[in-house]
Amino acid sequence: MSGPTHDAKCLINESPATFFYWLESQGVDAETRFLFEQHMVDGFTFAMLTVNDLREIGVTKVGILKKLLFLIDVWRSRHQTSCCSCLDILSGGDLDYSHYSESCRFFSDSPICELKPKIWKVIISAIYAFLSLGVNSFIMVLAHERLPDISQYPPLPDILLDNLPYIPWAFEAAEMIALCLCLIWFTVLFFHKHRLILFRRYCSLLGTVFLLRSITMIITSLSVPGKHLLTECRPFVFNSYREKFARAAEIWFGMGMTLRGVRTCGDYMFSGHTTVITMLNFFITEYTPCRLNRLHNFTWVLNVFGVFFILAAHEHYSIDVFVAIYITSRLFLYYHWQANNHHLLHCDKRRAQIWFPLLTFFESDVRGMVPHEFSNPLRQAVRLLRKRHFRWIAAPLAAVSLCFTAHSSTSVAPSVSPVTVSASPAQNEKHE
């Protein structure tokens, strides 16, 4: 059997000496290294070893087996451009390598965690976020009904609000900052090569955080945080569910923004505006290269000023803002850590499926971090349109050409017949 082709050799290009030195540096004993050397196991074949392979070559101790399986995963993750191409090359031979596909799916031509994101998962995540915001809007209506009587329950003591003067236009300024961050995020999303993964994660996290907010809003009803709300916010009881749903739809499609004429009361724990601003900032800084440090500094400044304006508007208590920042940042960081590393945590997969079913469902095909790769979808769309226009033009031309050819053949056929007929008597006379 000949060795791997040149393409396959380029996939894992460490020399045997480098590979065995790496094994030694990872604490693999000399006996195991000798077994690998005896069975001609190099870096290329090491990436495709399974438990049965290790037992077959003589590795029987459980501790060494577990350690080698972990090192195989580490070795694979060092070469995230290899395995899929290797399997394509090897599948042309007589051996069946299909049982390696599960462990090697995360390798591709680029260090991307997911080769072909499923469109239906993106659609489900968008529907999930949309419905979560709808549930949140309806809970806001119920929270307004449960708003404590302002005459009996004045604003609670708050260290920051007591020492921060009220600014009437501050809440509108916070919403303008949110719109600015949203514009930056959708620009990044538009030009990012893996925009489907990013959009899916954004919808998944946004929907989860706002579902959690729906619970915290209705559990405990806080009094209004600002004295200016004494005249604007009063307990209001709706007469029917139709009125409640109509009010919820107004908040839902108005996105709860004061700029769109939506005024809400009672939805204090925790701040939805702070959640959106913080999440947009985290997504922008996570999915843009580190060299864009000015952009990152700018988004962090916007985040800080957005929080400041929310507090200066006296629309939320300080605890509302603090809890919003904490929950949003923790969920974002933990979600991404799990999404980037869950393929290596074999022993915790069952636990993750129980405690984080949504993450397991959306990120089941992910094998590593999403790289900072960008593309111009407009250029791709122009190329696609050119190809389609060429087909639209080529098809009628081909039809016209076919008709012209058929017409030419029918017009030539009668002119040949008389010559043939007239030639027949002459040939007969000559024959006679």
C-alpha positions, 0 to 999 in steps of 0.5 A: 500500500502506498503512502498518503498522497501529497495533499494528505501529507500536507494536512499533517506535516510534522515529521515523525521525530517532531511527533514523537517529541510531542508525545514525550513532552505530553508524558507518554511513556517510552513503552507506548512510544515504542509500540507506536514506532513498531506499528509505524504510527505517525502524526497522520495515522495518530489522528485517526486512532480509535480505542480498538486500534489502541487495544489492538497494538497492545495498549491495555492499561485504562489510564494510558488508554484514556490519556491517549484518547485525550491526546488524540483529540488535542492532536486533531484540534492542532490540525483543523484543516486536515481530517475531511480532506484525509477522509476524501483521499482515503475513501477512494481506496479499498478500506472503509473509513466511515467510522472515523467521520464522527471524530473528524467532522470538525476538520475542513479547508478552513479552521471553521467549526461548522462546514455547512450551517443548517438553514432550518436551525437558523430559522428556528432560532429566529422564530425562538427569539421572535416568540420570546420577545412576544412572551416578554411583551405580554409579561410586561403588560401583566407587570404593569397591572401589578405595579404597586400604588405610587401613593403607598409605595414611593421610589425605593432608596438607591445609592446611584439614583439618589446621587445622580440628577435626572436627565429628561432626554437620557433614555432616548439617548440610550436608545440611540446608542442601542440603534448605533450598536445594532447598526454596527452589529448588522454590518459585521453580520452582513460581511462576516463569512459565517454570518448564519452561525453568528445570527443563530447564536445571537437569536438563541442568546437574545431569546433565552435572556428575554425569557429569563427576564419575563420570569424575573419581571412578574415574580416581584413587582418593584415601585417606580424608580423615578419621581417623574414617573409618578404622573406617567406610570399608574396601575392599569387594569385591562378589561379583557384579554383582547386589550391585553394582547393588543397592548402586548402587540404594541410593545412587541412590534414597537420593540419597547422603545420610547423613540417609537412611542412605547411607554412601559411601566413595571418592567424593572427587574431586569433592564431590557435596554441594558441587556440589548446594549451589552449583548450587542457590544459583546457580539461585536467584540467577539466576532471582529479581529483584535486588530480593530481595537478602535472599534472595540474601544468605541463599542465599550464606550457606547456600552458604558454611556448607554448604561449611564444614560439609563440610570440618568433617566431614572427608568431603572434601579441600579440593581436592574442594570447590574443584574442585566449586565451580569446575566447577559455577560455570563450567559454570553461567555458560558454559551460560547465556551460550551459551543467552542469546546463541547466536542472535547468534553465527551464525559459531559455531553449527557449532562449538557443535553439535560441542562442546556438542550437549546445549546446542544441542539443549535451547536451540535455540529460545531467543532471549534471557534468561529474564525474571523473571516469576511466576504462580500455577499454583494460580489457573490450575488453579482456573480450569481446574477451574471450566471443566471442572466447568461443562462436566461440569454443562452437558453433563448439563443439556443432555442432560436439556433435550433429552430434555424437549424431545423428550418435550414435542413427542411429547406435544403431537402427539396432542392436535392430531390429534383437533382436526384430524379433528373439524374436518373434518366441520364444514367439510364440512357448511358447505361443503355 
